[in-house]
């Protein structure tokens, strides 16, 4: 995967209609929702495909879980991209599961197939006003 600089703009996914955006069918996973991790059962009912990917950010531990501060100028973080046509109907449940510490945002993602954008649960406390529009 070639390194490329991305604009640090993060969009709040609630601004987009899930019926009109394939972005709504993509979720970056870097923690407990990944296969084999302690909360994989949350995504297990959904049909989908897993791919390796990477995003820019700083990975930290918070309350025993990984939490990512997304930053376009940060080092790469290895992650998984979950693609599922069922995600759009599941966002409310996932948002509730992730809780107050995480904000679902849309970020650039690099995969073996190329660049795309996807949803990611980021560290809410480290987002700035220019990155979140609620």
N, C-alpha and C positions, 0 to 999 in steps of 0.2 A: 504494500500500500504506500503510495507516494504521500509525503508530508505536504500539507497545504494549509495556508492561513485562512481562518474563517472569521467572518464578522461576529462580534460577541452579542449580536441581537438574539434574544430569546423571546419566543412568543408564547403567550398563555393559550393553551389548546382550547379553552372554553370559547375563544373568539371564532373558532372554525366549526362549520357543520360537519359532523362525522359522516354524513351521507355523501359529501362532495369531496372528501379528501382521503387519499390512500394513506396519508400520514396517520390517520386514526387507527390504522390496522398494524402499526409498528410501535413496539415498546422496547427500549434499551433496558437490559437487566444487568446489574453489577453486584447484586447482593443476595438476600435471603429468598428471592423468588426464583432464582436459577435452579435448573434441574439438580437434584441431589442436596439442595440447601434446605434449611428448616421450614420455609414457607412456600416451597414449590407447589404444595397442594392447592394454593390459592389460584394458580393458573392451570393446574392439571385438568379441570373440566373443559378447557377451551381447546378446540382443534387448532393446530398451528405448526409452524416450522421454526427451528432455531438455527441461527447463523452466528458465526463469530463476527465481532465488530470492535471498534474502538471509538472513544469520544475523548474530548479534551476536558480535563478537570483535575480536581484535587480530591482524592478519596480519603475519608476520615472514618473514625469509629465514633458512634454516638449511641449511648444507651445499649451497647452490645450489638449494634447493627452498623453496617457500612452506610455512609451517606456521602454523596458526591456534591462538591461545589463546582458547578459548571463554569468554566472560564475558557474562552477561545484562545487565550495565549498560554494555557497551562500544558503540561506534558500529557501524552496519551495515556488513557486508562483502558485496559482490555476489558471487554464486556461481551454480552450476548444480545443479539437482536431477535426478539420474538415477533413473528409475523402471524397474525390471525385475523380472519374476516369477522370473528366473533368479538374482538376487542371493543368496537364502538358501543355495543350493548352492555359492556362490562365496566366502563370507565367509572361510573358512580360508585360501584362496589369497590373497585381498586383505590379510588381516591379516599374513600372512607377507611379502607384497610391501612393505607399509608399514613393517614393521620395528619396532625398539625405540623409536624417537623418537615414534611416533604411537600413540594409544589410540583405538580405535573407541568412540564414545559416542553417545547419543541426545540430540538437542537440538531446541528449537523452531525452526521454519523459516517464513518468510513467503514466499508465492508470489503471483502475480497472482490465483490462484483463492482464496486465503485462507491461513489458518494450518494447519500440520501439524507433525508431528515426523518426524525422519529421522536416520539414521546419519551420522556425520561423523568423520573422522580428525583428532583434536586433538593439540596439543602435550602429550605425556605429562608432561614435566617441569614444566609449569605447572598441572597439575590438582592439586587438593587432596583430602584424604581425604573431605571432605563431598561432593565432586563425583563421585568414583569409588568404586564398590563392587565389588571383585573377590573 
